[in-house]
Amino acid sequence: MIYFDHNATAPVMREAREAWLNATEHVAGNPSSPHQYGAAASKAMIEAREKLAAFLGCLPNEIIWTSGATEANNMAIHHFAQVLDPKAEVWVSPIEHPCVMESSKHYFGKRVKFIPVTHAGVIDLDWLTVELGDVRPGAVAVMAANNETGVIQPWREALAICRQYQVPFFCDSVQWLGKMPAKGLGECDFLSGAAHKFGGPRGIGFLKVPAKSHVTPLIVGGKQERGQRAGTENVPIIVSMLAALEAREKQLARSEHILRGVWHENFERQLLHKLPGAVIVGAGSPRLWNTVSALVPEGSQLRWVSKLDKAGFAVSTGSACTTGKEEPSHVLAAMHFKAADAHRVLRFSSGWETTEADWDALARALAKIHEETHHGKAHAEA
């Protein structure tokens, strides 16, 4: 089976697995305990926090460990709901991950305002500039890169605009981290990330917050994380996460993602050639080197996914957190795609270990399924 669903979760890489095993064996204590075992665990956690801060470009004490990005994103929105004026709005891009969308609606209801998105899948910076000139929301949330389409958002520009008007900026960097350089992300006021998207373990993520801000806890019952997130920190998976990120940052420093981007582009050309009527979602916009979202012809998403699965390829229809819902993707709806078209989308997301041969094999499998479906339909009509 060739795996093309890394945006949902990536296999744990060797460096992360070895770091976890080593920490599990040698760092057995609770980091809050006063004895030597506790001190060793605390030291390992401090070092991991310092490494992450160095990659992001922020202070170590600005990082709060969480169980993943869903918790981190909920924590950020919950914090805004507790500290902002009761009448304050939050402005959110309508292509955010469901955990940002749903938590915003939960805490702010009708006070959520959506930032327009172009058909190419990018937020409208001109709109943001003009609107902020008239109104000051309590916070603005724009992700770094979209999980369904791979379209890269102008988060640096959005951050600069928000800074100009002194509006807190929140960025979900889950799909960016480990695929693009982390440097500069720490400039965002609030930033979330998770390990399992780039080869780290499941169950660990973080929320970066402003140094002078004490976040209102989402989880209470302990004084861990400087009183901002209760619960004993899982030191082995924290260490494992940083081992994975360190390995990915080295690959990025060697520009290994550039060649993988070429394989990605070659696959798209093959797909469009072999599947007449196919459309690349977000074509023309800067996109992650690992993600292809495409509208495919002939039949439903699930039929394609099933046939590809039988052919030995794991692909998805979009966000794993919304798969199974009958309504079309909110991301494609925000990009002004018709509901009928949204039901034709497939997402192919590779990883660092995916080869050029894997991409070529996927293109051949798609062409074969299309040909078989087309011939079967023609035979039935005859």
Secondary structure as UniProt FT lines:
FT   STRAND          2..3
FT   TURN            6..8
FT   HELIX           14..26
FT   TURN            31..32
FT   HELIX           36..56
FT   HELIX           60..62
FT   STRAND          63..66
FT   HELIX           69..83
FT   TURN            86..87
FT   STRAND          90..92
FT   TURN            94..95
FT   HELIX           98..108
FT   HELIX           109..111
FT   STRAND          112..114
FT   TURN            119..120
FT   HELIX           125..134
FT   STRAND          139..141
FT   TURN            147..149
FT   STRAND          151..152
FT   HELIX           155..164
FT   TURN            165..166
FT   STRAND          169..172
FT   TURN            174..176
FT   TURN            178..179
FT   TURN            183..184
FT   HELIX           185..187
FT   STRAND          190..194
FT   HELIX           195..197
FT   TURN            198..199
FT   TURN            202..203
FT   STRAND          205..208
FT   TURN            211..212
FT   HELIX           224..227
FT   HELIX           235..253
FT   TURN            254..255
FT   HELIX           256..274
FT   TURN            276..277
FT   STRAND          279..280
FT   TURN            281..284
FT   TURN            289..290
FT   STRAND          291..295
FT   HELIX           301..310
FT   TURN            311..312
FT   STRAND          313..314
FT   TURN            320..324
FT   HELIX           330..334
FT   TURN            335..336
FT   HELIX           339..342
FT   TURN            343..344
FT   STRAND          345..349
FT   TURN            352..353
FT   HELIX           356..381
//
